Amino acid sequence: MHFRPLHDRVLVRRLDAEQKTAGGIIIPDTAKEKPQQGEIVAAGPGARNEQGQLVQLDVKPGDHVLFAKWSGTEVKIDGEEFLIMKESDLLGVVDKAGAVKKAA
């Protein structure tokens, strides 16, 4: 199935959380918190401003992003869990090395 978000919404796949603490203790599944980092899978075309012009999103598929703990709506597409949220719910973009990119 192909999914295309509308307006300024994005489809996010959560990235896996760490299995161990920094001290090497393995965390059981029941004690893990859901990760607050994900990858953009699909993005809508953007929102319209007050003049009716299309304002494109700052994120694109493949970007790794941070989001608030309770952001988005959980959905299941083809048996896989995703989050749908507005671009404004995203906190920032993370580069592949793990450092947060500065806003332009």
Backbone as XML, in Angstrom:
<?xml version="1.0"?>
<chain id="A" units="angstrom">
  <residue number="1" name="MET">
    <atom name="N" x="0.836" y="-1.174" z="0.000"/>
    <atom name="CA" x="0.000" y="0.000" z="0.000"/>
    <atom name="C" x="0.886" y="1.245" z="0.000"/>
  </residue>
  <residue number="2" name="HIS">
    <atom name="N" x="0.488" y="2.248" z="-0.731"/>
    <atom name="CA" x="1.220" y="3.514" z="-0.783"/>
    <atom name="C" x="0.444" y="4.542" z="0.032"/>
  </residue>
  <residue number="3" name="PHE">
    <atom name="N" x="1.142" y="5.289" z="0.881"/>
    <atom name="CA" x="0.495" y="6.298" z="1.727"/>
    <atom name="C" x="1.140" y="7.644" z="1.461"/>
  </residue>
  <residue number="4" name="ARG">
    <atom name="N" x="0.318" y="8.676" z="1.239"/>
    <atom name="CA" x="0.799" y="10.035" z="1.027"/>
    <atom name="C" x="0.128" y="10.949" z="2.043"/>
  </residue>
  <residue number="5" name="PRO">
    <atom name="N" x="0.909" y="11.531" z="2.967"/>
    <atom name="CA" x="0.318" y="12.456" z="3.942"/>
    <atom name="C" x="-0.215" y="13.711" z="3.250"/>
  </residue>
  <residue number="6" name="LEU">
    <atom name="N" x="-1.217" y="14.315" z="3.844"/>
    <atom name="CA" x="-1.800" y="15.540" z="3.302"/>
    <atom name="C" x="-1.219" y="16.769" z="3.995"/>
  </residue>
  <residue number="7" name="HIS">
    <atom name="N" x="-1.225" y="17.872" z="3.284"/>
    <atom name="CA" x="-0.828" y="19.190" z="3.793"/>
    <atom name="C" x="0.553" y="19.158" z="4.445"/>
  </residue>
  <residue number="8" name="ASP">
    <atom name="N" x="0.657" y="19.579" z="5.708"/>
    <atom name="CA" x="1.965" y="19.667" z="6.369"/>
    <atom name="C" x="2.195" y="18.504" z="7.337"/>
  </residue>
  <residue number="9" name="ARG">
    <atom name="N" x="1.662" y="17.351" z="6.996"/>
    <atom name="CA" x="1.845" y="16.165" z="7.843"/>
    <atom name="C" x="2.966" y="15.287" z="7.299"/>
  </residue>
  <residue number="10" name="VAL">
    <atom name="N" x="3.578" y="14.520" z="8.215"/>
    <atom name="CA" x="4.651" y="13.599" z="7.831"/>
    <atom name="C" x="4.365" y="12.224" z="8.425"/>
  </residue>
  <residue number="11" name="LEU">
    <atom name="N" x="4.860" y="11.191" z="7.760"/>
    <atom name="CA" x="4.758" y="9.817" z="8.241"/>
    <atom name="C" x="6.135" y="9.446" z="8.785"/>
  </residue>
  <residue number="12" name="VAL">
    <atom name="N" x="6.192" y="9.044" z="10.072"/>
    <atom name="CA" x="7.455" y="8.794" z="10.756"/>
    <atom name="C" x="7.522" y="7.351" z="11.241"/>
  </residue>
  <residue number="13" name="ARG">
    <atom name="N" x="8.665" y="6.704" z="10.995"/>
    <atom name="CA" x="8.935" y="5.362" z="11.539"/>
    <atom name="C" x="9.866" y="5.565" z="12.727"/>
  </residue>
  <residue number="14" name="ARG">
    <atom name="N" x="9.440" y="5.072" z="13.908"/>
    <atom name="CA" x="10.292" y="5.188" z="15.097"/>
    <atom name="C" x="11.572" y="4.385" z="14.892"/>
  </residue>
  <residue number="15" name="LEU">
    <atom name="N" x="12.674" y="4.943" z="15.372"/>
    <atom name="CA" x="13.945" y="4.220" z="15.353"/>
    <atom name="C" x="14.050" y="3.414" z="16.631"/>
  </residue>
  <residue number="16" name="ASP">
    <atom name="N" x="14.726" y="2.278" z="16.570"/>
    <atom name="CA" x="14.843" y="1.398" z="17.730"/>
    <atom name="C" x="15.594" y="2.060" z="18.864"/>
  </residue>
  <residue number="17" name="ALA">
    <atom name="N" x="15.111" y="1.838" z="20.090"/>
    <atom name="CA" x="15.767" y="2.357" z="21.290"/>
    <atom name="C" x="16.953" y="1.471" z="21.640"/>
  </residue>
  <residue number="18" name="GLU">
    <atom name="N" x="17.838" y="2.017" z="22.445"/>
    <atom name="CA" x="19.002" y="1.255" z="22.899"/>
    <atom name="C" x="18.556" y="0.059" z="23.730"/>
  </residue>
  <residue number="19" name="GLN">
    <atom name="N" x="19.246" y="-1.055" z="23.578"/>
    <atom name="CA" x="18.937" y="-2.273" z="24.322"/>
    <atom name="C" x="19.642" y="-2.322" z="25.670"/>
  </residue>
  <residue number="20" name="LYS">
    <atom name="N" x="20.720" y="-1.513" z="25.824"/>
    <atom name="CA" x="21.511" y="-1.516" z="27.055"/>
    <atom name="C" x="21.680" y="-0.098" z="27.567"/>
  </residue>
  <residue number="21" name="THR">
    <atom name="N" x="21.928" y="0.021" z="28.867"/>
    <atom name="CA" x="22.275" y="1.312" z="29.445"/>
    <atom name="C" x="23.760" y="1.561" z="29.200"/>
  </residue>
  <residue number="22" name="ALA">
    <atom name="N" x="24.235" y="2.756" z="29.533"/>
    <atom name="CA" x="25.650" y="3.078" z="29.367"/>
    <atom name="C" x="26.522" y="2.155" z="30.216"/>
  </residue>
  <residue number="23" name="GLY">
    <atom name="N" x="25.990" y="1.672" z="31.338"/>
    <atom name="CA" x="26.739" y="0.770" z="32.210"/>
    <atom name="C" x="26.685" y="-0.680" z="31.780"/>
  </residue>
  <residue number="24" name="GLY">
    <atom name="N" x="25.961" y="-0.991" z="30.699"/>
    <atom name="CA" x="25.919" y="-2.347" z="30.171"/>
    <atom name="C" x="24.745" y="-3.179" z="30.656"/>
  </residue>
  <residue number="25" name="ILE">
    <atom name="N" x="23.818" y="-2.578" z="31.417"/>
    <atom name="CA" x="22.647" y="-3.319" z="31.898"/>
    <atom name="C" x="21.642" y="-3.440" z="30.764"/>
  </residue>
  <residue number="26" name="ILE">
    <atom name="N" x="21.163" y="-4.644" z="30.515"/>
    <atom name="CA" x="20.179" y="-4.876" z="29.452"/>
    <atom name="C" x="18.794" y="-4.478" z="29.968"/>
  </residue>
  <residue number="27" name="ILE">
    <atom name="N" x="18.086" y="-3.697" z="29.160"/>
    <atom name="CA" x="16.754" y="-3.199" z="29.538"/>
    <atom name="C" x="15.696" y="-4.140" z="28.972"/>
  </residue>
  <residue number="28" name="PRO">
    <atom name="N" x="14.812" y="-4.697" z="29.807"/>
    <atom name="CA" x="13.748" y="-5.564" z="29.281"/>
    <atom name="C" x="12.718" y="-4.748" z="28.484"/>
  </residue>
  <residue number="29" name="ASP">
    <atom name="N" x="12.031" y="-5.402" z="27.555"/>
    <atom name="CA" x="11.054" y="-4.722" z="26.707"/>
    <atom name="C" x="9.977" y="-4.001" z="27.510"/>
  </residue>
  <residue number="30" name="THR">
    <atom name="N" x="9.563" y="-4.557" z="28.635"/>
    <atom name="CA" x="8.485" y="-3.952" z="29.417"/>
    <atom name="C" x="8.911" y="-2.655" z="30.079"/>
  </residue>
  <residue number="31" name="ALA">
    <atom name="N" x="10.212" y="-2.437" z="30.265"/>
    <atom name="CA" x="10.700" y="-1.231" z="30.935"/>
    <atom name="C" x="11.164" y="-0.153" z="29.958"/>
  </residue>
  <residue number="32" name="LYS">
    <atom name="N" x="11.182" y="-0.468" z="28.671"/>
    <atom name="CA" x="11.671" y="0.490" z="27.673"/>
    <atom name="C" x="10.628" y="1.566" z="27.410"/>
  </residue>
  <residue number="33" name="GLU">
    <atom name="N" x="11.127" y="2.776" z="27.222"/>
    <atom name="CA" x="10.265" y="3.857" z="26.768"/>
    <atom name="C" x="10.298" y="3.858" z="25.242"/>
  </residue>
  <residue number="34" name="LYS">
    <atom name="N" x="9.218" y="4.329" z="24.638"/>
    <atom name="CA" x="9.200" y="4.419" z="23.186"/>
    <atom name="C" x="10.208" y="5.486" z="22.765"/>
  </residue>
  <residue number="35" name="PRO">
    <atom name="N" x="10.969" y="5.219" z="21.710"/>
    <atom name="CA" x="11.967" y="6.194" z="21.279"/>
    <atom name="C" x="11.321" y="7.480" z="20.783"/>
  </residue>
  <residue number="36" name="GLN">
    <atom name="N" x="12.037" y="8.584" z="20.966"/>
    <atom name="CA" x="11.553" y="9.885" z="20.530"/>
    <atom name="C" x="12.311" y="10.349" z="19.297"/>
  </residue>
  <residue number="37" name="GLN">
    <atom name="N" x="12.875" y="9.398" z="18.585"/>
    <atom name="CA" x="13.591" y="9.696" z="17.362"/>
    <atom name="C" x="13.040" y="8.798" z="16.270"/>
  </residue>
  <residue number="38" name="GLY">
    <atom name="N" x="12.934" y="9.342" z="15.067"/>
    <atom name="CA" x="12.396" y="8.556" z="13.970"/>
    <atom name="C" x="12.926" y="9.017" z="12.633"/>
  </residue>
  <residue number="39" name="GLU">
    <atom name="N" x="12.478" y="8.306" z="11.601"/>
    <atom name="CA" x="12.879" y="8.619" z="10.235"/>
    <atom name="C" x="11.632" y="9.005" z="9.443"/>
  </residue>
  <residue number="40" name="ILE">
    <atom name="N" x="11.722" y="10.084" z="8.688"/>
    <atom name="CA" x="10.619" y="10.508" z="7.831"/>
    <atom name="C" x="10.499" y="9.503" z="6.693"/>
  </residue>
  <residue number="41" name="VAL">
    <atom name="N" x="9.321" y="8.901" z="6.548"/>
    <atom name="CA" x="9.068" y="7.935" z="5.479"/>
    <atom name="C" x="8.385" y="8.633" z="4.306"/>
  </residue>
  <residue number="42" name="ALA">
    <atom name="N" x="7.458" y="9.538" z="4.604"/>
    <atom name="CA" x="6.749" y="10.277" z="3.565"/>
    <atom name="C" x="6.366" y="11.638" z="4.124"/>
  </residue>
  <residue number="43" name="ALA">
    <atom name="N" x="6.262" y="12.618" z="3.252"/>
    <atom name="CA" x="5.901" y="13.973" z="3.668"/>
    <atom name="C" x="4.876" y="14.547" z="2.706"/>
  </residue>
  <residue number="44" name="GLY">
    <atom name="N" x="3.958" y="15.329" z="3.254"/>
    <atom name="CA" x="2.957" y="15.981" z="2.430"/>
    <atom name="C" x="3.571" y="17.117" z="1.627"/>
  </residue>
  <residue number="45" name="PRO">
    <atom name="N" x="2.784" y="17.750" z="0.752"/>
    <atom name="CA" x="3.312" y="18.816" z="-0.101"/>
    <atom name="C" x="3.591" y="20.115" z="0.651"/>
  </residue>
  <residue number="46" name="GLY">
    <atom name="N" x="2.956" y="20.327" z="1.789"/>
    <atom name="CA" x="3.131" y="21.556" z="2.557"/>
    <atom name="C" x="1.804" y="22.202" z="2.872"/>
  </residue>
  <residue number="47" name="ALA">
    <atom name="N" x="1.855" y="23.264" z="3.653"/>
    <atom name="CA" x="0.646" y="23.985" z="4.056"/>
    <atom name="C" x="0.513" y="25.255" z="3.215"/>
  </residue>
  <residue number="48" name="ARG">
    <atom name="N" x="-0.654" y="25.815" z="3.209"/>
    <atom name="CA" x="-0.890" y="27.084" z="2.502"/>
    <atom name="C" x="-0.828" y="28.230" z="3.500"/>
  </residue>
  <residue number="49" name="ASN">
    <atom name="N" x="-0.190" y="29.321" z="3.099"/>
    <atom name="CA" x="-0.137" y="30.498" z="3.962"/>
    <atom name="C" x="-1.395" y="31.333" z="3.763"/>
  </residue>
  <residue number="50" name="GLU">
    <atom name="N" x="-1.455" y="32.474" z="4.407"/>
    <atom name="CA" x="-2.674" y="33.289" z="4.353"/>
    <atom name="C" x="-2.937" y="33.876" z="2.967"/>
  </residue>
  <residue number="51" name="GLN">
    <atom name="N" x="-1.907" y="33.931" z="2.117"/>
    <atom name="CA" x="-2.085" y="34.415" z="0.750"/>
    <atom name="C" x="-2.450" y="33.281" z="-0.205"/>
  </residue>
  <residue number="52" name="GLY">
    <atom name="N" x="-2.537" y="32.055" z="0.311"/>
    <atom name="CA" x="-2.905" y="30.915" z="-0.509"/>
    <atom name="C" x="-1.733" y="30.249" z="-1.202"/>
  </residue>
  <residue number="53" name="GLN">
    <atom name="N" x="-0.510" y="30.691" z="-0.896"/>
    <atom name="CA" x="0.673" y="30.107" z="-1.517"/>
    <atom name="C" x="1.101" y="28.864" z="-0.744"/>
  </residue>
  <residue number="54" name="LEU">
    <atom name="N" x="1.596" y="27.867" z="-1.477"/>
    <atom name="CA" x="2.058" y="26.628" z="-0.869"/>
    <atom name="C" x="3.431" y="26.852" z="-0.240"/>
  </residue>
  <residue number="55" name="VAL">
    <atom name="N" x="3.550" y="26.523" z="1.059"/>
    <atom name="CA" x="4.820" y="26.620" z="1.778"/>
    <atom name="C" x="5.310" y="25.193" z="1.984"/>
  </residue>
  <residue number="56" name="GLN">
    <atom name="N" x="6.404" y="24.839" z="1.304"/>
    <atom name="CA" x="6.914" y="23.478" z="1.363"/>
    <atom name="C" x="7.504" y="23.168" z="2.736"/>
  </residue>
  <residue number="57" name="LEU">
    <atom name="N" x="7.561" y="21.869" z="3.061"/>
    <atom name="CA" x="8.102" y="21.423" z="4.337"/>
    <atom name="C" x="9.624" y="21.525" z="4.351"/>
  </residue>
  <residue number="58" name="ASP">
    <atom name="N" x="10.203" y="21.651" z="5.557"/>
    <atom name="CA" x="11.652" y="21.692" z="5.721"/>
    <atom name="C" x="12.257" y="20.295" z="5.790"/>
  </residue>
  <residue number="59" name="VAL">
    <atom name="N" x="11.433" y="19.266" z="5.985"/>
    <atom name="CA" x="11.933" y="17.898" z="6.099"/>
    <atom name="C" x="11.557" y="17.117" z="4.849"/>
  </residue>
  <residue number="60" name="LYS">
    <atom name="N" x="12.306" y="16.041" z="4.611"/>
    <atom name="CA" x="12.053" y="15.201" z="3.442"/>
    <atom name="C" x="12.230" y="13.745" z="3.843"/>
  </residue>
  <residue number="61" name="PRO">
    <atom name="N" x="11.710" y="12.815" z="3.053"/>
    <atom name="CA" x="11.903" y="11.393" z="3.374"/>
    <atom name="C" x="13.391" y="11.065" z="3.541"/>
  </residue>
  <residue number="62" name="GLY">
    <atom name="N" x="13.680" y="10.288" z="4.575"/>
    <atom name="CA" x="15.052" y="9.917" z="4.874"/>
    <atom name="C" x="15.664" y="10.720" z="6.017"/>
  </residue>
  <residue number="63" name="ASP">
    <atom name="N" x="15.096" y="11.890" z="6.338"/>
    <atom name="CA" x="15.598" y="12.704" z="7.451"/>
    <atom name="C" x="15.321" y="12.005" z="8.775"/>
  </residue>
  <residue number="64" name="HIS">
    <atom name="N" x="16.275" y="12.077" z="9.706"/>
    <atom name="CA" x="16.068" y="11.579" z="11.061"/>
    <atom name="C" x="15.658" y="12.765" z="11.912"/>
  </residue>
  <residue number="65" name="VAL">
    <atom name="N" x="14.569" y="12.610" z="12.670"/>
    <atom name="CA" x="14.008" y="13.730" z="13.423"/>
    <atom name="C" x="13.779" y="13.354" z="14.886"/>
  </residue>
  <residue number="66" name="LEU">
    <atom name="N" x="13.705" y="14.377" z="15.725"/>
    <atom name="CA" x="13.318" y="14.230" z="17.122"/>
    <atom name="C" x="11.912" y="14.780" z="17.277"/>
  </residue>
  <residue number="67" name="PHE">
    <atom name="N" x="11.124" y="14.143" z="18.155"/>
    <atom name="CA" x="9.769" y="14.623" z="18.410"/>
    <atom name="C" x="9.444" y="14.423" z="19.881"/>
  </residue>
  <residue number="68" name="ALA">
    <atom name="N" x="8.422" y="15.118" z="20.361"/>
    <atom name="CA" x="8.021" y="15.024" z="21.760"/>
    <atom name="C" x="7.460" y="13.634" z="22.061"/>
  </residue>
  <residue number="69" name="LYS">
    <atom name="N" x="7.515" y="13.268" z="23.331"/>
    <atom name="CA" x="7.132" y="11.921" z="23.768"/>
    <atom name="C" x="5.726" y="11.519" z="23.326"/>
  </residue>
  <residue number="70" name="TRP">
    <atom name="N" x="4.763" y="12.421" z="23.412"/>
    <atom name="CA" x="3.373" y="12.066" z="23.118"/>
    <atom name="C" x="2.889" y="12.654" z="21.800"/>
  </residue>
  <residue number="71" name="SER">
    <atom name="N" x="3.798" y="12.958" z="20.885"/>
    <atom name="CA" x="3.429" y="13.556" z="19.596"/>
    <atom name="C" x="2.834" y="12.529" z="18.646"/>
  </residue>
  <residue number="72" name="GLY">
    <atom name="N" x="2.009" y="13.020" z="17.761"/>
    <atom name="CA" x="1.531" y="12.225" z="16.641"/>
    <atom name="C" x="0.423" y="11.246" z="16.966"/>
  </residue>
  <residue number="73" name="THR">
    <atom name="N" x="-0.066" y="10.632" z="15.909"/>
    <atom name="CA" x="-1.105" y="9.616" z="15.979"/>
    <atom name="C" x="-0.514" y="8.309" z="15.487"/>
  </residue>
  <residue number="74" name="GLU">
    <atom name="N" x="-0.604" y="7.265" z="16.304"/>
    <atom name="CA" x="-0.061" y="5.968" z="15.919"/>
    <atom name="C" x="-1.005" y="5.281" z="14.944"/>
  </residue>
  <residue number="75" name="VAL">
    <atom name="N" x="-0.433" y="4.778" z="13.841"/>
    <atom name="CA" x="-1.205" y="4.048" z="12.833"/>
    <atom name="C" x="-0.424" y="2.801" z="12.436"/>
  </residue>
  <residue number="76" name="LYS">
    <atom name="N" x="-1.124" y="1.824" z="11.899"/>
    <atom name="CA" x="-0.497" y="0.602" z="11.411"/>
    <atom name="C" x="-0.787" y="0.518" z="9.920"/>
  </residue>
  <residue number="77" name="ILE">
    <atom name="N" x="0.277" y="0.452" z="9.108"/>
    <atom name="CA" x="0.143" y="0.356" z="7.660"/>
    <atom name="C" x="0.909" y="-0.879" z="7.213"/>
  </residue>
  <residue number="78" name="ASP">
    <atom name="N" x="0.220" y="-1.797" z="6.565"/>
    <atom name="CA" x="0.825" y="-3.058" z="6.120"/>
    <atom name="C" x="1.534" y="-3.784" z="7.261"/>
  </residue>
  <residue number="79" name="GLY">
    <atom name="N" x="0.948" y="-3.746" z="8.464"/>
    <atom name="CA" x="1.493" y="-4.453" z="9.612"/>
    <atom name="C" x="2.635" y="-3.751" z="10.319"/>
  </residue>
  <residue number="80" name="GLU">
    <atom name="N" x="3.056" y="-2.597" z="9.847"/>
    <atom name="CA" x="4.149" y="-1.849" z="10.471"/>
    <atom name="C" x="3.587" y="-0.603" z="11.157"/>
  </residue>
  <residue number="81" name="GLU">
    <atom name="N" x="4.129" y="-0.273" z="12.348"/>
    <atom name="CA" x="3.643" y="0.878" z="13.103"/>
    <atom name="C" x="4.369" y="2.147" z="12.691"/>
  </residue>
  <residue number="82" name="PHE">
    <atom name="N" x="3.594" y="3.217" z="12.514"/>
    <atom name="CA" x="4.115" y="4.527" z="12.141"/>
    <atom name="C" x="3.438" y="5.589" z="13.001"/>
  </residue>
  <residue number="83" name="LEU">
    <atom name="N" x="3.963" y="6.806" z="12.931"/>
    <atom name="CA" x="3.335" y="7.972" z="13.530"/>
    <atom name="C" x="3.016" y="8.961" z="12.418"/>
  </residue>
  <residue number="84" name="ILE">
    <atom name="N" x="1.846" y="9.577" z="12.489"/>
    <atom name="CA" x="1.509" y="10.679" z="11.593"/>
    <atom name="C" x="1.451" y="11.922" z="12.464"/>
  </residue>
  <residue number="85" name="MET">
    <atom name="N" x="2.207" y="12.953" z="12.064"/>
    <atom name="CA" x="2.200" y="14.189" z="12.844"/>
    <atom name="C" x="2.424" y="15.375" z="11.923"/>
  </residue>
  <residue number="86" name="LYS">
    <atom name="N" x="2.093" y="16.548" z="12.437"/>
    <atom name="CA" x="2.344" y="17.776" z="11.689"/>
    <atom name="C" x="3.825" y="18.117" z="11.788"/>
  </residue>
  <residue number="87" name="GLU">
    <atom name="N" x="4.320" y="18.813" z="10.793"/>
    <atom name="CA" x="5.729" y="19.212" z="10.816"/>
    <atom name="C" x="6.028" y="20.076" z="12.041"/>
  </residue>
  <residue number="88" name="SER">
    <atom name="N" x="5.076" y="20.845" z="12.493"/>
    <atom name="CA" x="5.291" y="21.714" z="13.659"/>
    <atom name="C" x="5.479" y="20.911" z="14.946"/>
  </residue>
  <residue number="89" name="ASP">
    <atom name="N" x="5.090" y="19.615" z="14.969"/>
    <atom name="CA" x="5.302" y="18.765" z="16.141"/>
    <atom name="C" x="6.734" y="18.241" z="16.221"/>
  </residue>
  <residue number="90" name="LEU">
    <atom name="N" x="7.491" y="18.379" z="15.133"/>
    <atom name="CA" x="8.874" y="17.921" z="15.130"/>
    <atom name="C" x="9.735" y="18.927" z="15.881"/>
  </residue>
  <residue number="91" name="LEU">
    <atom name="N" x="10.702" y="18.424" z="16.641"/>
    <atom name="CA" x="11.575" y="19.288" z="17.435"/>
    <atom name="C" x="12.858" y="19.642" z="16.709"/>
  </residue>
  <residue number="92" name="GLY">
    <atom name="N" x="13.328" y="18.779" z="15.820"/>
    <atom name="CA" x="14.561" y="19.057" z="15.100"/>
    <atom name="C" x="14.954" y="17.904" z="14.207"/>
  </residue>
  <residue number="93" name="VAL">
    <atom name="N" x="15.947" y="18.160" z="13.353"/>
    <atom name="CA" x="16.486" y="17.165" z="12.443"/>
    <atom name="C" x="17.851" y="16.746" z="12.964"/>
  </residue>
  <residue number="94" name="VAL">
    <atom name="N" x="18.125" y="15.441" z="12.959"/>
    <atom name="CA" x="19.383" y="14.897" z="13.449"/>
    <atom name="C" x="20.174" y="14.368" z="12.265"/>
  </residue>
  <residue number="95" name="ASP">
    <atom name="N" x="21.476" y="14.713" z="12.184"/>
    <atom name="CA" x="22.274" y="14.159" z="11.084"/>
    <atom name="C" x="22.616" y="12.705" z="11.389"/>
  </residue>
  <residue number="96" name="LYS">
    <atom name="N" x="23.133" y="11.997" z="10.426"/>
    <atom name="CA" x="23.377" y="10.557" z="10.554"/>
    <atom name="C" x="24.372" y="10.227" z="11.662"/>
  </residue>
  <residue number="97" name="ALA">
    <atom name="N" x="25.273" y="11.187" z="11.998"/>
    <atom name="CA" x="26.270" y="10.941" z="13.053"/>
    <atom name="C" x="25.680" y="11.123" z="14.438"/>
  </residue>
  <residue number="98" name="GLY">
    <atom name="N" x="24.455" y="11.671" z="14.526"/>
    <atom name="CA" x="23.791" y="11.818" z="15.811"/>
    <atom name="C" x="23.785" y="13.225" z="16.369"/>
  </residue>
  <residue number="99" name="ALA">
    <atom name="N" x="24.389" y="14.179" z="15.688"/>
    <atom name="CA" x="24.404" y="15.562" z="16.159"/>
    <atom name="C" x="23.189" y="16.301" z="15.590"/>
  </residue>
  <residue number="100" name="VAL">
    <atom name="N" x="22.598" y="17.165" z="16.375"/>
    <atom name="CA" x="21.430" y="17.927" z="15.930"/>
    <atom name="C" x="21.911" y="19.023" z="14.987"/>
  </residue>
  <residue number="101" name="LYS">
    <atom name="N" x="21.256" y="19.133" z="13.820"/>
    <atom name="CA" x="21.611" y="20.157" z="12.851"/>
    <atom name="C" x="21.096" y="21.513" z="13.312"/>
  </residue>
  <residue number="102" name="LYS">
    <atom name="N" x="21.850" y="22.546" z="13.028"/>
    <atom name="CA" x="21.433" y="23.909" z="13.350"/>
    <atom name="C" x="20.402" y="24.367" z="12.331"/>
  </residue>
  <residue number="103" name="ALA">
    <atom name="N" x="19.408" y="25.113" z="12.798"/>
    <atom name="CA" x="18.385" y="25.642" z="11.906"/>
    <atom name="C" x="19.005" y="26.732" z="11.031"/>
  </residue>
  <residue number="104" name="ALA">
    <atom name="N" x="18.558" y="26.799" z="9.793"/>
    <atom name="CA" x="19.110" y="27.801" z="8.857"/>
    <atom name="C" x="18.517" y="29.158" z="9.106"/>
  </residue>
</chain>
